[in-house]
Amino acid sequence: MRPRPGKCQTRSLMAVHRAIKARCCAAAGSVVNWIGNKSEMKQICARLVATILLIVASTSSAQERVAVKGSLVIMGGAVHPDTEEIWQRIVSLSGGPGASIAVIAAAAASPESSARRTIETLERYGAKPFFVTAAPRLAGRDFRRDAQDPDIARAVERAGGVFLTGGDQSRITQTLLRQDGQATALLTAINHLYERGGVIAGTSAGAAVMSRTMFYEPPDVLRLLQEGLAPGRDIAPGLGFVGEEVFVDQHVLARGRFARMLPAMAAAKVTYGVGIDENTALVVTAKRNAEVIGASGVVVIDTSKTTRDADEPRFNLRGARVSYLERGDLIDLAKRTIVASPFKMKGTVLNHSDVNFKPEFDEARWYPDVLGKNLLIEILCNLVDNRLKEVSGLALPSPAHADRRTGFEFVFRKGADTRGFLRIEKSRAHYSVTDVELDVTPVEVASPLYRRR
């Protein structure tokens, strides 16, 4: 038996947001009697504003994007100080030993302690980090003033790298954008650093802001699928460092979040998403090549060929492609191609269309909670090494959900392009899986789901 698998644009968006909101709300006043519910009208207005804003973001980002020479290190959160591959890569891309790295803890509830932990770890790996005081929760400081301070901006621009800590991603955009929506001096400095060849590293919330659209305050994954996604509440504009064509999410495997990427990508009109797990990073070069490093993995979702049942009002799709990558695997973000690591290529290629395909497993599997912690890894790795062509599972509501009648069926299917790459080392199976097809369909849940005898 084989071992079980281990596991920028933003300069004017807020100004546009305020202008749109003012006009929509003025119009709302004239039609509130027709709607008959002022509260409902406000919700409609807010959603309309956010939807228009996302359209503006998608059309303006391509115009404002500047060619860069720098790199991104996008971390999925909970990066351990001993995961030296990630920390060493940040220091190396910042200029090597002695590199100056600006630590921005704007997202943190306790900026000083968050920055201190990050600084101590970066120092351990040879860098010379410094704390940037622009942070909404930092007592005794005016974060807006600090974000416009020319001395702070100059120090950041001269650094070799920037590190955005975790916390609440909305605090990052609140800090780096002026109230009129224009870039602060601090954001301008970060952009200049990136353009000339520096590195922007971000973990958790610091990863979320990397894409043009980010999660803002979404509910749990199942509720998001049940109720639909509300722009302005669930998603909002990010900083767009990774470009307008890629969506980024974090804590994806450890928190079962891969499914929430699907409606978010649809709302943002983005068809390629990368979900980075904890203690893992995706390193993106100026040429749009990306490498997975760290302890866990990255989920890649491609929805460019999906279809949906327009007669079904609830979330559904057919034909998404899901891949699972580990350390050393490569992604060409421009061409949307994946190459397994040299380590994996020296192992076994699992191609179910090959007449010589000899899978390890020949058993039916069914998963009652596809959104469980790290379960996606088992689903994909078992399927690609199984004689069966597809496997299914459910996401069901708990007693805490308002809607206890709507669940979702997830069907994972081998397609013509599905491949697996397996290498066994020290009694551990290392898998990479590419292009498994995924269908998501709403289902009715019996109530009660079960009865005690």
C-alpha positions as CSV (number, residue, x, y, z in Angstrom):
1,M,0.0,0.0,0.0
2,R,1.2,3.5,-0.8
3,P,1.4,5.9,2.2
4,R,-1.4,8.4,2.6
5,P,-0.6,11.8,1.0
6,G,0.8,14.5,3.3
7,K,-0.7,17.3,3.2
8,C,-1.9,48.3,-8.7
9,Q,-3.8,49.2,-9.0
10,T,-5.9,51.1,-6.4
11,R,-5.0,54.7,-6.8
12,S,-8.5,56.0,-7.8
13,L,-10.9,53.2,-6.9
14,M,-12.1,54.6,-3.5
15,A,-12.7,58.0,-5.1
16,V,-14.8,56.4,-7.7
17,H,-16.6,54.4,-5.0
18,R,-17.6,57.5,-3.2
19,A,-18.8,59.3,-6.3
20,I,-20.9,56.2,-7.3
21,K,-22.3,55.8,-3.8
22,A,-23.4,59.5,-3.6
23,R,-25.2,59.3,-6.9
24,C,-26.8,55.9,-6.2
25,C,-28.0,57.0,-2.8
26,A,-29.4,60.3,-4.2
27,A,-31.3,58.2,-6.7
28,A,-32.4,55.8,-4.0
29,G,-34.2,58.7,-2.2
30,S,-36.5,59.3,-5.1
31,V,-37.5,55.7,-5.4
32,V,-37.7,54.6,-1.8
33,N,-41.5,55.0,-1.9
34,W,-41.7,52.6,-4.9
35,I,-39.6,50.0,-3.1
36,G,-41.6,50.5,0.1
37,N,-38.7,49.5,2.4
38,K,-35.9,51.9,3.1
39,S,-33.7,49.3,4.7
40,E,-34.0,47.1,1.6
41,M,-33.3,50.0,-0.7
42,K,-30.0,50.7,1.2
43,Q,-28.9,47.1,0.8
44,I,-29.7,47.3,-2.9
45,C,-27.8,50.5,-3.2
46,A,-24.8,49.1,-1.4
47,R,-24.6,46.1,-3.6
48,L,-25.1,48.1,-6.8
49,V,-22.2,50.4,-5.8
50,A,-19.9,47.5,-5.1
51,T,-20.8,45.8,-8.3
52,I,-20.1,48.9,-10.4
53,L,-16.9,49.5,-8.5
54,L,-15.7,46.0,-9.4
55,I,-16.5,46.7,-13.0
56,V,-14.5,49.9,-12.8
57,A,-11.6,48.1,-11.2
58,S,-11.5,45.5,-13.9
59,T,-11.5,48.0,-16.7
60,S,-9.1,50.5,-15.1
61,S,-6.5,48.1,-13.8
62,A,-5.1,47.2,-17.2
63,Q,-4.6,50.9,-18.0
64,E,-2.9,51.7,-14.7
65,R,-0.6,48.6,-14.4
66,V,3.1,49.4,-14.7
67,A,5.7,46.8,-15.8
68,V,7.6,45.6,-12.7
69,K,10.9,43.9,-12.0
70,G,10.1,42.7,-8.6
71,S,8.7,39.6,-7.0
72,L,5.8,38.6,-4.7
73,V,5.9,36.1,-1.9
74,I,2.3,35.3,-1.2
75,M,1.8,33.2,2.0
76,G,-1.3,31.4,3.1
77,G,-1.0,32.4,6.8
78,A,0.4,30.6,9.9
79,V,3.9,30.6,8.5
80,H,6.1,28.9,11.2
81,P,9.4,30.7,12.1
82,D,11.2,27.4,11.4
83,T,10.0,27.1,7.8
84,E,13.3,28.4,6.6
85,E,12.6,28.0,2.9
86,I,10.0,30.7,2.9
87,W,11.9,33.2,5.2
88,Q,15.2,32.7,3.3
89,R,13.5,33.3,0.0
90,I,12.0,36.6,1.3
91,V,15.5,37.7,2.5
92,S,17.2,36.6,-0.7
93,L,14.7,38.4,-2.9
94,S,15.1,41.5,-0.7
95,G,18.9,41.5,-1.4
96,G,20.3,38.8,0.8
97,P,21.9,39.0,4.3
98,G,21.6,42.5,5.7
99,A,18.7,43.4,3.4
100,S,16.4,46.1,4.6
101,I,12.8,45.0,4.9
102,A,9.9,47.2,5.9
103,V,7.4,45.4,8.2
104,I,3.9,46.8,7.8
105,A,1.5,45.5,10.5
106,A,-1.5,47.6,9.5
107,A,-3.8,44.6,9.4
108,A,-3.0,43.5,12.9
109,A,-5.2,44.0,16.0
110,S,-1.9,44.4,18.0
111,P,0.5,45.9,15.5
112,E,3.5,46.2,17.8
113,S,3.4,42.5,18.8
114,S,2.7,41.3,15.3
115,A,5.6,43.4,13.9
116,R,7.9,42.3,16.7
117,R,7.4,38.6,15.9
118,T,8.0,39.2,12.2
119,I,11.0,41.3,12.8
120,E,12.6,38.7,15.2
121,T,12.1,36.0,12.6
122,L,13.5,38.1,9.7
123,E,16.5,39.0,11.8
124,R,17.0,35.3,12.6
125,Y,17.5,34.8,8.8
126,G,19.9,37.7,8.4
127,A,17.7,40.6,7.4
128,K,17.6,44.1,8.9
129,P,13.9,44.7,9.2
130,F,12.2,47.9,10.5
131,F,8.7,48.7,11.8
132,V,6.5,51.0,9.8
133,T,4.2,52.7,12.2
134,A,1.3,53.3,9.9
135,A,-1.4,51.0,11.5
136,P,-5.0,51.9,12.5
137,R,-4.7,49.9,15.8
138,L,-1.4,51.4,16.9
139,A,-2.0,53.4,20.0
140,G,-0.6,57.0,20.1
141,R,-0.1,57.2,16.3
142,D,-2.1,58.8,13.5
143,F,-1.9,56.1,10.8
144,R,-3.1,58.4,8.0
145,R,-0.4,60.9,8.9
146,D,2.2,58.2,9.0
147,A,1.1,56.8,5.6
148,Q,1.8,60.3,4.2
149,D,5.0,60.9,6.1
150,P,7.8,61.6,3.5
151,D,10.5,60.1,5.8
152,I,8.6,56.9,6.3
153,A,7.9,56.6,2.6
154,R,11.5,57.3,1.7
155,A,12.7,54.6,4.0
156,V,10.3,52.1,2.5
157,E,11.2,53.0,-1.0
158,R,14.9,52.5,-0.3
159,A,14.3,49.0,1.3
160,G,14.8,45.8,-0.5
161,G,11.4,44.4,0.5
162,V,8.1,44.9,2.3
163,F,6.3,42.4,4.6
164,L,2.6,42.8,5.1
165,T,1.5,40.9,8.2
166,G,-1.8,39.1,8.9
167,G,-5.0,40.4,10.5
168,D,-7.8,42.2,8.8
169,Q,-7.1,43.0,5.2
170,S,-9.5,46.0,5.2
171,R,-7.1,47.8,7.5
172,I,-4.3,47.4,4.9
173,T,-6.3,49.1,2.2
174,Q,-7.6,51.7,4.7
175,T,-4.0,52.5,5.5
176,L,-2.5,52.5,2.1
177,L,-5.2,54.5,0.4
178,R,-6.1,58.1,1.2
179,Q,-9.7,58.9,2.0
180,D,-10.2,60.3,-1.5
181,G,-9.1,57.0,-2.9
182,Q,-5.7,58.1,-4.1
183,A,-2.5,56.3,-3.2
184,T,-0.8,57.4,-0.1
185,A,2.9,58.3,-0.1
186,L,3.5,54.9,1.6
187,L,1.7,52.9,-1.2
188,T,3.5,54.9,-3.8
189,A,6.8,53.9,-2.2
190,I,5.8,50.3,-2.1
191,N,4.9,50.4,-5.8
192,H,8.2,52.0,-6.7
193,L,10.1,49.4,-4.7
194,Y,8.2,46.6,-6.5
195,E,8.7,48.2,-9.9
196,R,12.5,48.5,-9.5
197,G,12.9,44.9,-8.4
198,G,12.1,44.6,-4.7
199,V,9.9,42.0,-3.1
200,I,6.4,42.4,-1.6
201,A,5.7,39.6,0.9
202,G,2.3,39.1,2.5
203,T,0.8,36.5,4.8
204,S,-2.9,35.8,5.4
205,A,-4.5,39.3,5.2
206,G,-1.3,40.4,3.5
207,A,-1.9,37.8,0.9
208,A,-5.5,38.7,0.4
209,V,-4.7,42.2,-0.8
210,M,-2.4,40.9,-3.5
211,S,-5.3,40.4,-6.0
212,R,-7.5,43.0,-7.6
213,T,-10.5,41.7,-5.7
214,M,-10.2,40.3,-2.2
215,F,-12.5,38.8,0.4
216,Y,-13.7,41.5,2.8
217,E,-16.1,40.2,5.5
218,P,-17.6,37.0,4.1
219,P,-19.7,34.5,6.0
220,D,-18.7,30.8,6.3
221,V,-18.2,28.9,3.1
222,L,-21.5,27.1,3.0
223,R,-23.6,30.2,3.9
224,L,-21.7,32.0,1.1
225,L,-22.8,29.3,-1.4
226,Q,-26.4,29.3,0.0
227,E,-27.0,33.1,0.0
228,G,-24.8,34.3,-2.8
229,L,-22.0,36.8,-2.7
230,A,-22.7,40.4,-1.8
231,P,-20.2,42.8,-3.3
232,G,-19.2,45.4,-0.7
233,R,-19.8,43.0,2.1
234,D,-18.2,39.8,1.1
235,I,-15.7,41.1,-1.5
236,A,-14.0,44.4,-2.1
237,P,-11.1,45.8,-4.2
238,G,-7.6,44.7,-3.2
239,L,-4.3,46.2,-4.1
240,G,-3.8,44.2,-7.3
241,F,-0.1,43.5,-7.0
242,V,-0.4,40.1,-8.7
243,G,-2.4,41.6,-11.5
244,E,-6.0,41.7,-12.6
245,E,-6.2,38.2,-14.0
246,V,-5.5,36.1,-10.9
247,F,-7.6,35.8,-7.7
248,V,-5.8,35.0,-4.4
249,D,-7.2,33.3,-1.3
250,Q,-5.4,32.0,1.8
251,H,-5.8,29.4,4.6
252,V,-7.5,27.4,1.8
253,L,-6.9,23.8,2.8
254,A,-6.7,24.1,6.6
255,R,-10.0,26.0,6.7
256,G,-11.8,24.2,3.8
257,R,-12.1,27.5,1.8
258,F,-11.5,26.3,-1.8
259,A,-15.3,26.4,-2.5
260,R,-15.7,30.0,-1.6
261,M,-13.2,31.0,-4.4
262,L,-15.7,29.9,-7.0
263,P,-18.5,32.5,-6.4
264,A,-15.8,35.2,-5.7
265,M,-14.0,34.5,-9.0
266,A,-17.4,34.7,-10.8
267,A,-18.3,38.0,-9.2
268,A,-14.8,39.5,-10.0
269,K,-14.9,38.1,-13.5
270,V,-11.6,36.3,-13.0
271,T,-11.2,32.8,-14.2
272,Y,-7.9,31.8,-12.6
273,G,-7.5,31.5,-8.9
274,V,-4.7,30.4,-6.5
275,G,-5.6,29.3,-3.0
276,I,-2.5,29.1,-0.7
277,D,-2.5,27.0,2.3
278,E,-1.0,27.7,5.7
279,N,2.8,27.5,6.2
280,T,3.1,27.7,2.4
281,A,4.0,30.4,-0.1
282,L,3.7,31.1,-3.8
283,V,6.6,33.0,-5.2
284,V,5.7,35.0,-8.3
285,T,8.4,36.5,-10.5
286,A,8.2,39.5,-12.8
287,K,7.8,37.1,-15.7
288,R,4.6,35.7,-14.2
289,N,6.3,32.4,-13.2
290,A,5.2,31.1,-9.8
291,E,6.8,28.4,-7.6
292,V,5.2,26.7,-4.6
293,I,7.4,26.5,-1.5
294,G,6.8,25.6,2.1
295,A,5.2,22.8,4.0
296,S,1.7,22.3,2.5
297,G,0.2,23.1,-0.9
298,V,-1.6,25.4,-3.3
299,V,-5.0,24.9,-4.9
300,V,-5.3,26.2,-8.5
301,I,-8.8,26.7,-9.9
302,D,-9.6,27.4,-13.5
303,T,-13.1,28.4,-14.4
304,S,-12.5,29.5,-18.0
305,K,-14.6,26.6,-19.4
306,T,-17.3,26.3,-16.8
307,T,-21.0,26.4,-17.5
308,R,-24.0,26.9,-15.2
309,D,-27.7,26.2,-15.1
310,A,-29.3,29.6,-15.6
311,D,-32.7,28.3,-14.5
312,E,-31.2,27.4,-11.1
313,P,-31.1,30.6,-8.9
314,R,-28.8,29.0,-6.4
315,F,-25.0,28.7,-7.0
316,N,-24.1,26.0,-9.4
317,L,-21.4,25.3,-12.0
318,R,-20.1,22.5,-14.1
319,G,-16.6,21.9,-15.5
320,A,-14.3,23.9,-13.2
321,R,-10.7,22.5,-13.1
322,V,-9.0,22.0,-9.8
323,S,-5.3,21.3,-9.3
324,Y,-3.3,20.6,-6.2
325,L,0.4,21.5,-6.1
326,E,3.2,21.1,-3.6
327,R,6.7,22.3,-3.0
328,G,8.7,22.8,-6.2
329,D,5.7,22.7,-8.6
330,L,5.6,25.6,-11.1
331,I,2.8,27.7,-12.6
332,D,3.0,30.0,-15.6
333,L,0.4,32.5,-14.7
334,A,0.5,34.1,-18.1
335,K,0.0,30.8,-20.0
336,R,-2.0,29.1,-17.2
337,T,0.2,26.0,-17.4
338,I,1.5,23.8,-14.6
339,V,4.7,21.8,-14.5
340,A,5.4,19.3,-11.7
341,S,8.6,19.6,-9.8
342,P,11.7,17.8,-11.0
343,F,11.4,15.7,-7.8
344,K,7.9,14.5,-8.8
345,M,8.9,14.0,-12.4
346,K,11.4,11.4,-11.3
347,G,8.5,9.4,-9.8
348,T,5.4,8.0,-11.3
349,V,3.1,9.8,-13.8
350,L,-0.5,8.8,-13.1
351,N,-2.5,9.0,-16.4
352,H,-5.8,7.2,-16.3
353,S,-6.0,7.1,-20.1
354,D,-2.8,5.1,-20.4
355,V,-3.3,1.4,-21.0
356,N,-0.5,0.7,-18.5
357,F,-2.2,2.7,-15.7
358,K,-2.0,0.7,-12.5
359,P,-3.7,2.7,-9.7
360,E,-3.1,2.0,-6.1
361,F,-6.8,2.2,-5.1
362,D,-9.9,0.4,-6.5
363,E,-12.6,1.4,-4.0
364,A,-15.5,3.7,-3.9
365,R,-15.2,6.8,-1.8
366,W,-17.9,9.2,-0.6
367,Y,-17.2,12.3,1.5
368,P,-20.0,13.7,3.8
369,D,-18.1,17.0,4.4
370,V,-16.0,18.1,1.4
371,L,-15.3,21.4,3.2
372,G,-13.4,19.6,6.0
373,K,-9.9,20.5,7.1
374,N,-7.4,19.3,4.4
375,L,-9.9,17.0,3.0
376,L,-9.5,18.3,-0.6
377,I,-6.0,16.8,-0.6
378,E,-7.3,13.3,0.1
379,I,-10.1,13.7,-2.4
380,L,-7.8,14.7,-5.3
381,C,-4.9,12.5,-4.5
382,N,-7.1,9.4,-4.0
383,L,-9.0,10.0,-7.1
384,V,-6.0,10.4,-9.4
385,D,-4.6,7.1,-8.1
386,N,-7.9,5.2,-8.2
387,R,-9.6,3.1,-10.8
388,L,-12.8,5.0,-10.4
389,K,-13.5,7.9,-12.7
390,E,-15.3,10.2,-10.2
391,V,-16.0,10.7,-6.6
392,S,-18.6,12.8,-4.8
393,G,-19.3,14.4,-1.5
394,L,-21.6,16.9,0.2
395,A,-21.5,20.2,2.0
396,L,-24.4,20.2,4.5
397,P,-25.8,22.9,6.8
398,S,-25.3,22.6,10.5
399,P,-28.0,23.5,13.1
400,A,-26.4,27.0,13.3
401,H,-27.3,27.8,9.6
402,A,-30.4,29.8,8.9
403,D,-31.0,27.8,5.8
404,R,-31.0,24.1,6.9
405,R,-32.6,22.8,3.7
406,T,-29.9,23.7,1.1
407,G,-26.7,21.8,0.7
408,F,-24.4,21.2,-2.2
409,E,-23.1,18.2,-4.0
410,F,-19.5,18.3,-5.2
411,V,-18.5,15.8,-8.0
412,F,-14.8,15.5,-8.8
413,R,-14.2,13.8,-12.1
414,K,-11.2,12.7,-14.2
415,G,-11.1,14.5,-17.5
416,A,-8.9,14.0,-20.6
417,D,-6.2,16.3,-19.1
418,T,-6.2,15.0,-15.6
419,R,-2.8,13.9,-14.4
420,G,-1.1,12.9,-11.2
421,F,2.5,13.0,-10.2
422,L,3.7,10.7,-7.4
423,R,7.0,10.3,-5.7
424,I,7.4,8.2,-2.5
425,E,10.2,9.2,-0.2
426,K,10.8,8.1,3.4
427,S,7.5,6.2,3.5
428,R,5.6,9.3,2.5
429,A,3.6,9.8,-0.7
430,H,4.0,13.1,-2.4
431,Y,1.3,13.9,-4.9
432,S,0.6,16.7,-7.3
433,V,-2.7,16.6,-9.2
434,T,-3.7,18.6,-12.2
435,D,-7.0,19.4,-14.0
436,V,-9.6,17.4,-12.1
437,E,-13.0,18.5,-13.2
438,L,-15.5,19.8,-10.6
439,D,-19.3,20.2,-10.7
440,V,-21.2,21.9,-7.9
441,T,-24.9,21.4,-7.6
442,P,-27.4,22.6,-5.0
443,V,-29.4,19.8,-3.3
444,E,-32.4,19.7,-0.9
445,V,-31.6,18.5,2.6
446,A,-34.2,16.5,4.6
447,S,-35.2,18.1,7.9
448,P,-34.4,16.6,10.3
449,L,-31.4,15.0,8.6
450,Y,-31.5,12.1,11.0
451,R,-33.4,10.9,14.1
452,R,-32.1,9.3,17.2
453,R,-33.4,5.8,17.9
